[in-house]
Amino acid sequence: MKNQDVCSVNIVHHDVVNKVKEILPNDKLLSDLADFFKTFGDATRIKIISALLESELCVCDLSNVINSSQSAVSHQLRTLRQARLVKHRKEGKTVYYSLDDDHIKEIMKQGLVHISHK
């Protein structure tokens, strides 16, 4: 059985390779992008982001919506804040969380479109 992911002939198309190398983002940027997408790799964080797509919520509300402990939600919110996916504001003793910007909505929307596509 042949491996379809390996070239059957060893010919490098230098013109295309050089063009791609010139426009490829640098390693640091690609590493940062990989870390950004890793943040989406947790079901609890995806639930939190999905809830925040609908409304600004405090930790108590979020834990109730996603059926998880406040401690677990707080831990995941810290990760989401560090990745600049969510922001917070304080009102008295209550801290409210929301999505950092509209890019997050678009990323979630495109992700859902992609996995729903047949």
Secondary structure, DSSP 4 states (H G I P E B T S, - for coil): ---TTS-SS----HHHHHHHHHHSPPHHHHHHHHHHHHHT--HHHHHHHHHHHH--EEHHHHHHHHT--HHHHHHHHHHHHHTTSEEEEEETTEEEEEESSHHHHHHHHHHHHHHH--
